[in-house]
Amino acid sequence: MTSPEDSYRICVRVHPRAKQNNVSRDESGQVHVRTTAAPADGKANKAVVKLLAAYLGVAPSRITLLRGQKHRNKQFLVKDAVNGL
């Protein structure tokens, strides 16, 4: 079971069909995830979860998509995170 202190939400702007996979933050703090995956059949969402997991240093199973299943702006819940962004 996860306590609220160990979890946090992260808002992400997704850029599918990018030239390369990348996770970055802009000047305002917005997280951008660029993925080479196409936004079809949930492929881009799965790729974003893997990229975020590697970036944050957590297992992909600890990241859950809360909002934005079919949109570029998404919100994820990260569980059991030692430190945030």
N, CA and C atoms as an extended XYZ file, in Angstrom:
255
Properties=species:S:1:pos:R:3:atomname:S:1:resname:S:1:resid:I:1 pbc="F F F"
N         0.838       -1.178        0.000 N   MET     1
C         0.000        0.000        0.000 CA  MET     1
C         0.880        1.237        0.000 C   MET     1
N         0.482        2.248       -0.742 N   THR     2
C         1.274        3.458       -0.899 CA  THR     2
C         0.660        4.591       -0.103 C   THR     2
N         1.474        5.278        0.667 N   SER     3
C         0.981        6.445        1.387 CA  SER     3
C         1.041        7.650        0.463 C   SER     3
N         0.225        8.685        0.717 N   PRO     4
C         0.216        9.864       -0.150 CA  PRO     4
C         1.576       10.556       -0.233 C   PRO     4
N         2.409       10.436        0.802 N   GLU     5
C         3.714       11.078        0.778 CA  GLU     5
C         4.647       10.432       -0.239 C   GLU     5
N         4.397        9.158       -0.560 N   ASP     6
C         5.253        8.426       -1.484 CA  ASP     6
C         4.788        8.535       -2.939 C   ASP     6
N         3.695        9.235       -3.173 N   SER     7
C         3.134        9.353       -4.515 CA  SER     7
C         2.998       10.811       -4.906 C   SER     7
N         3.051       11.059       -6.189 N   TYR     8
C         2.788       12.407       -6.679 CA  TYR     8
C         2.272       12.335       -8.106 C   TYR     8
N         1.657       13.425       -8.538 N   ARG     9
C         1.115       13.521       -9.888 CA  ARG     9
C         2.053       14.363      -10.734 C   ARG     9
N         2.142       14.008      -11.990 N   ILE    10
C         2.990       14.742      -12.907 CA  ILE    10
C         2.211       14.999      -14.195 C   ILE    10
N         2.218       16.243      -14.647 N   CYS    11
C         1.568       16.613      -15.901 CA  CYS    11
C         2.617       16.614      -17.005 C   CYS    11
N         2.268       16.019      -18.128 N   VAL    12
C         3.223       15.797      -19.209 CA  VAL    12
C         2.601       16.212      -20.537 C   VAL    12
N         3.395       16.834      -21.373 N   ARG    13
C         3.007       17.129      -22.759 CA  ARG    13
C         3.728       16.116      -23.638 C   ARG    13
N         2.965       15.327      -24.398 N   VAL    14
C         3.539       14.251      -25.208 CA  VAL    14
C         3.659       14.695      -26.665 C   VAL    14
N         4.794       14.357      -27.264 N   HIS    15
C         5.057       14.642      -28.669 CA  HIS    15
C         5.312       13.301      -29.375 C   HIS    15
N         4.262       12.674      -29.929 N   PRO    16
C         4.450       11.389      -30.602 CA  PRO    16
C         5.126       11.570      -31.960 C   PRO    16
N         5.665       10.470      -32.469 N   ARG    17
C         6.344       10.438      -33.764 CA  ARG    17
C         7.510       11.424      -33.837 C   ARG    17
N         8.205       11.578      -32.738 N   ALA    18
C         9.383       12.448      -32.713 CA  ALA    18
C        10.555       11.726      -33.371 C   ALA    18
N        11.607       12.465      -33.651 N   LYS    19
C        12.789       11.851      -34.273 CA  LYS    19
C        13.520       10.937      -33.302 C   LYS    19
N        13.472       11.275      -31.996 N   GLN    20
C        14.118       10.432      -31.004 CA  GLN    20
C        13.385       10.540      -29.673 C   GLN    20
N        13.601        9.566      -28.803 N   ASN    21
C        12.973        9.556      -27.483 CA  ASN    21
C        13.723       10.507      -26.564 C   ASN    21
N        12.951       11.304      -25.802 N   ASN    22
C        13.569       12.308      -24.946 CA  ASN    22
C        12.573       12.763      -23.890 C   ASN    22
N        13.073       13.045      -22.692 N   VAL    23
C        12.277       13.657      -21.629 CA  VAL    23
C        12.983       14.945      -21.235 C   VAL    23
N        12.237       16.054      -21.208 N   SER    24
C        12.842       17.340      -20.869 CA  SER    24
C        11.832       18.225      -20.160 C   SER    24
N        12.340       19.318      -19.606 N   ARG    25
C        11.488       20.326      -18.966 CA  ARG    25
C        11.788       21.668      -19.599 C   ARG    25
N        10.753       22.482      -19.779 N   ASP    26
C        10.971       23.814      -20.331 CA  ASP    26
C        11.138       24.836      -19.204 C   ASP    26
N        11.246       26.094      -19.549 N   GLU    27
C        11.497       27.144      -18.569 CA  GLU    27
C        10.389       27.267      -17.523 C   GLU    27
N         9.162       26.945      -17.918 N   SER    28
C         8.028       27.054      -16.988 CA  SER    28
C         7.879       25.818      -16.101 C   SER    28
N         8.715       24.786      -16.343 N   GLY    29
C         8.637       23.571      -15.541 CA  GLY    29
C         7.797       22.466      -16.153 C   GLY    29
N         7.179       22.738      -17.299 N   GLN    30
C         6.367       21.727      -17.981 CA  GLN    30
C         7.256       20.596      -18.484 C   GLN    30
N         6.831       19.360      -18.229 N   VAL    31
C         7.577       18.188      -18.676 CA  VAL    31
C         7.115       17.820      -20.081 C   VAL    31
N         8.073       17.621      -20.982 N   HIS    32
C         7.791       17.221      -22.358 CA  HIS    32
C         8.423       15.857      -22.583 C   HIS    32
N         7.619       14.937      -23.122 N   VAL    33
C         8.134       13.615      -23.460 CA  VAL    33
C         7.970       13.436      -24.958 C   VAL    33
N         9.094       13.257      -25.621 N   ARG    34
C         9.096       13.007      -27.059 CA  ARG    34
C         9.347       11.518      -27.272 C   ARG    34
N         8.479       10.911      -28.075 N   THR    35
C         8.598        9.481      -28.328 CA  THR    35
C         8.480        9.198      -29.823 C   THR    35
N         9.202        8.211      -30.274 N   THR    36
C         9.144        7.824      -31.675 CA  THR    36
C         7.907        6.990      -31.982 C   THR    36
N         7.216        6.552      -30.955 N   ALA    37
C         6.021        5.709      -31.139 CA  ALA    37
C         4.866        6.516      -31.727 C   ALA    37
N         4.058        5.841      -32.509 N   ALA    38
C         2.860        6.458      -33.086 CA  ALA    38
C         1.726        6.437      -32.063 C   ALA    38
N         0.843        7.433      -32.129 N   PRO    39
C        -0.270        7.475      -31.173 CA  PRO    39
C        -1.428        6.567      -31.589 C   PRO    39
N        -1.136        5.321      -31.862 N   ALA    40
C        -2.167        4.365      -32.271 CA  ALA    40
C        -2.128        3.155      -31.346 C   ALA    40
N        -3.291        2.697      -30.966 N   ASP    41
C        -3.432        1.502      -30.125 CA  ASP    41
C        -2.686        1.620      -28.800 C   ASP    41
N        -2.528        2.823      -28.282 N   GLY    42
C        -1.875        3.020      -26.986 CA  GLY    42
C        -0.365        2.858      -27.005 C   GLY    42
N         0.228        2.752      -28.189 N   LYS    43
C         1.673        2.551      -28.279 CA  LYS    43
C         2.448        3.739      -27.712 C   LYS    43
N         2.005        4.944      -28.016 N   ALA    44
C         2.697        6.131      -27.504 CA  ALA    44
C         2.567        6.218      -25.983 C   ALA    44
N         1.406        5.894      -25.445 N   ASN    45
C         1.221        5.933      -23.990 CA  ASN    45
C         2.155        4.951      -23.290 C   ASN    45
N         2.282        3.763      -23.843 N   LYS    46
C         3.182        2.768      -23.249 CA  LYS    46
C         4.634        3.238      -23.326 C   LYS    46
N         4.990        3.841      -24.449 N   ALA    47
C         6.351        4.349      -24.600 CA  ALA    47
C         6.627        5.487      -23.619 C   ALA    47
N         5.641        6.340      -23.407 N   VAL    48
C         5.805        7.460      -22.472 CA  VAL    48
C         6.004        6.934      -21.055 C   VAL    48
N         5.256        5.926      -20.666 N   VAL    49
C         5.413        5.346      -19.328 CA  VAL    49
C         6.830        4.802      -19.153 C   VAL    49
N         7.336        4.099      -20.151 N   LYS    50
C         8.701        3.550      -20.066 CA  LYS    50
C         9.743        4.665      -19.981 C   LYS    50
N         9.567        5.714      -20.786 N   LEU    51
C        10.516        6.832      -20.764 CA  LEU    51
C        10.481        7.567      -19.430 C   LEU    51
N         9.283        7.817      -18.911 N   LEU    52
C         9.153        8.480      -17.608 CA  LEU    52
C         9.764        7.639      -16.500 C   LEU    52
N         9.535        6.337      -16.544 N   ALA    53
C        10.075        5.438      -15.526 CA  ALA    53
C        11.597        5.497      -15.517 C   ALA    53
N        12.202        5.462      -16.681 N   ALA    54
C        13.663        5.536      -16.767 CA  ALA    54
C        14.161        6.891      -16.275 C   ALA    54
N        13.463        7.956      -16.630 N   TYR    55
C        13.846        9.312      -16.238 CA  TYR    55
C        13.750        9.516      -14.721 C   TYR    55
N        12.692        8.952      -14.122 N   LEU    56
C        12.452        9.128      -12.689 CA  LEU    56
C        13.134        8.066      -11.832 C   LEU    56
N        13.606        7.004      -12.459 N   GLY    57
C        14.276        5.944      -11.721 CA  GLY    57
C        13.335        5.046      -10.943 C   GLY    57
N        12.144        4.808      -11.509 N   VAL    58
C        11.177        3.905      -10.886 CA  VAL    58
C        10.782        2.837      -11.903 C   VAL    58
N        10.134        1.792      -11.438 N   ALA    59
C         9.644        0.742      -12.334 CA  ALA    59
C         8.436        1.258      -13.116 C   ALA    59
N         8.287        0.854      -14.369 N   PRO    60
C         7.119        1.279      -15.148 CA  PRO    60
C         5.785        0.919      -14.483 C   PRO    60
N         5.767       -0.140      -13.697 N   SER    61
C         4.527       -0.538      -13.020 CA  SER    61
C         4.116        0.452      -11.934 C   SER    61
N         4.989        1.351      -11.553 N   ARG    62
C         4.708        2.357      -10.531 CA  ARG    62
C         4.070        3.610      -11.117 C   ARG    62
N         3.923        3.671      -12.435 N   ILE    63
C         3.370        4.845      -13.116 CA  ILE    63
C         2.026        4.490      -13.725 C   ILE    63
N         1.008        5.293      -13.402 N   THR    64
C        -0.350        5.064      -13.879 CA  THR    64
C        -0.858        6.307      -14.597 C   THR    64
N        -1.447        6.114      -15.771 N   LEU    65
C        -2.044        7.216      -16.514 CA  LEU    65
C        -3.394        7.548      -15.888 C   LEU    65
N        -3.547        8.790      -15.426 N   LEU    66
C        -4.801        9.206      -14.800 CA  LEU    66
C        -5.738        9.895      -15.786 C   LEU    66
N        -5.180       10.808      -16.576 N   ARG    67
C        -5.982       11.590      -17.525 CA  ARG    67
C        -5.233       11.738      -18.842 C   ARG    67
N        -6.010       11.884      -19.920 N   GLY    68
C        -5.417       12.175      -21.207 CA  GLY    68
C        -5.101       10.958      -22.049 C   GLY    68
N        -5.886        9.927      -21.931 N   GLN    69
C        -5.640        8.688      -22.681 CA  GLN    69
C        -5.459        8.956      -24.172 C   GLN    69
N        -6.254        9.867      -24.719 N   LYS    70
C        -6.200       10.143      -26.156 CA  LYS    70
C        -5.831       11.588      -26.451 C   LYS    70
N        -5.141       12.239      -25.528 N   HIS    71
C        -4.738       13.634      -25.707 CA  HIS    71
C        -3.236       13.775      -25.505 C   HIS    71
N        -2.697       14.887      -25.967 N   ARG    72
C        -1.266       15.141      -25.803 CA  ARG    72
C        -0.916       15.538      -24.378 C   ARG    72
N        -1.829       16.233      -23.715 N   ASN    73
C        -1.605       16.617      -22.321 CA  ASN    73
C        -2.106       15.494      -21.434 C   ASN    73
N        -1.204       14.940      -20.631 N   LYS    74
C        -1.537       13.775      -19.804 CA  LYS    74
C        -1.158       14.031      -18.354 C   LYS    74
N        -1.812       13.297      -17.464 N   GLN    75
C        -1.485       13.359      -16.046 CA  GLN    75
C        -1.227       11.927      -15.570 C   GLN    75
N        -0.080       11.754      -14.913 N   PHE    76
C         0.326       10.450      -14.413 CA  PHE    76
C         0.437       10.484      -12.904 C   PHE    76
N         0.189        9.333      -12.283 N   LEU    77
C         0.439        9.141      -10.861 CA  LEU    77
C         1.682        8.273      -10.735 C   LEU    77
N         2.659        8.773       -9.977 N   VAL    78
C         3.894        8.020       -9.751 CA  VAL    78
C         3.866        7.528       -8.309 C   VAL    78
N         3.892        6.207       -8.112 N   LYS    79
C         3.806        5.609       -6.786 CA  LYS    79
C         5.193        5.198       -6.303 C   LYS    79
N         5.341        5.181       -4.993 N   ASP    80
C         6.581        4.718       -4.351 CA  ASP    80
C         7.808        5.471       -4.853 C   ASP    80
N         7.651        6.741       -5.100 N   ALA    81
C         8.760        7.537       -5.612 CA  ALA    81
C         9.596        8.062       -4.451 C   ALA    81
N        10.887        7.906       -4.570 N   VAL    82
C        11.791        8.396       -3.524 CA  VAL    82
C        11.934        9.913       -3.639 C   VAL    82
N        12.055       10.416       -4.855 N   ASN    83
C        12.142       11.855       -5.069 CA  ASN    83
C        11.389       12.214       -6.328 C   ASN    83
N        10.881       13.429       -6.372 N   GLY    84
C        10.111       13.900       -7.516 CA  GLY    84
C        11.007       14.542       -8.542 C   GLY    84
N        10.373       15.274       -9.442 N   LEU    85
C        11.135       15.960      -10.481 CA  LEU    85
C        11.842       17.085       -9.829 C   LEU    85
